[in-house]
Amino acid sequence: MFTADASFPSRTEGGSYVPQLWATRRVGWLLDEMRMHGESSELKDEVIRLSRDFGIVTPYTAYLVLEDEDRRNVPVNLRSYQEMEKRP
C-alpha cells in the first residue's frame, strides 16, 4: 500500500473560475430538466438568476456587447449608445 503525506493551504489565490464553472454546469442541468420534464417557474427563475449573476447566455437571457468607444477616445457626441455612458 502506498501512502503519502500532503499539506494543502487553507486558502489559495487560484481557482476563481470555479464559481463560473459551477454556475454554467448548473444552468445546463436546469435547462435539461426543463426539456425533459417541462418548464416550471422555479427552474426558469433559477436559470435567469444564475445567468444574470454569472453572465451566462441562455434562452431566457441575452447580452449586448458594446464596443469600447471610451478606450478608443471616440468623442461622446459620436458614440453609439450615449444614453448608456457613465455620468460623473
C-alpha positions as CSV (number, residue, x, y, z in Angstrom):
1,M,0.0,0.0,0.0
2,F,1.3,3.4,-0.9
3,T,0.7,6.5,1.3
4,A,1.9,10.0,1.0
5,D,1.7,12.9,3.3
6,A,0.4,16.1,1.8
7,S,-0.5,19.5,3.1
8,F,-2.8,21.9,1.4
9,P,-3.1,25.6,2.0
10,S,-6.3,26.7,3.8
11,R,-6.8,29.3,1.0
12,T,-5.5,29.6,-2.5
13,E,-5.4,32.6,-4.8
14,G,-6.2,30.5,-7.9
15,G,-9.5,28.8,-8.7
16,S,-11.5,31.9,-9.3
17,Y,-13.0,30.1,-12.3
18,V,-14.8,27.5,-10.1
19,P,-18.0,29.6,-9.3
20,Q,-18.4,30.4,-13.0
21,L,-17.9,26.7,-14.0
22,W,-20.4,25.6,-11.3
23,A,-23.0,28.1,-12.5
24,T,-22.5,27.1,-16.1
25,R,-23.0,23.5,-15.3
26,R,-25.9,24.2,-13.0
27,V,-27.7,26.2,-15.8
28,G,-27.1,23.4,-18.2
29,W,-28.6,20.9,-15.8
30,L,-31.6,23.1,-15.2
31,L,-32.2,23.6,-18.9
32,D,-32.0,19.8,-19.4
33,E,-34.6,19.3,-16.6
34,M,-36.9,21.7,-18.3
35,R,-36.5,20.0,-21.7
36,M,-37.2,16.6,-20.2
37,H,-39.9,17.4,-17.6
38,G,-41.4,20.8,-18.8
39,E,-40.7,24.3,-17.7
40,S,-41.6,25.5,-14.2
41,S,-41.4,29.0,-12.8
42,E,-38.9,27.8,-10.1
43,L,-36.5,26.4,-12.7
44,K,-36.8,29.3,-15.0
45,D,-36.3,31.8,-12.2
46,E,-33.1,30.0,-11.1
47,V,-31.8,29.9,-14.7
48,I,-32.4,33.6,-15.1
49,R,-30.8,34.4,-11.7
50,L,-27.7,32.4,-12.3
51,S,-27.3,33.7,-15.9
52,R,-27.5,37.3,-14.7
53,D,-25.2,36.7,-11.8
54,F,-22.6,34.9,-13.8
55,G,-23.0,36.3,-17.3
56,I,-24.3,33.1,-18.9
57,V,-26.3,33.4,-22.1
58,T,-29.4,31.2,-22.1
59,P,-32.7,31.0,-24.0
60,Y,-34.1,33.3,-21.3
61,T,-31.3,35.9,-21.3
62,A,-29.2,37.8,-23.8
63,Y,-26.3,40.2,-23.6
64,L,-25.4,43.2,-25.7
65,V,-21.7,43.5,-26.4
66,L,-20.7,47.1,-26.9
67,E,-17.5,48.4,-28.5
68,D,-15.2,50.1,-26.0
69,E,-15.5,53.6,-27.6
70,D,-14.2,55.2,-24.5
71,R,-10.9,53.3,-24.8
72,R,-10.7,54.4,-28.4
73,N,-11.2,58.0,-27.5
74,V,-14.4,58.4,-29.6
75,P,-16.0,61.8,-28.7
76,V,-19.1,61.3,-26.5
77,N,-21.4,63.0,-29.1
78,L,-20.3,60.4,-31.7
79,R,-20.7,57.3,-29.5
80,S,-23.3,54.6,-30.4
81,Y,-25.1,54.5,-27.1
82,Q,-24.7,57.8,-25.5
83,E,-27.5,57.2,-23.1
84,M,-25.6,54.3,-21.6
85,E,-22.5,56.4,-20.8
86,K,-21.5,56.6,-17.2
87,R,-22.1,60.1,-15.8
88,P,-19.9,61.6,-13.1
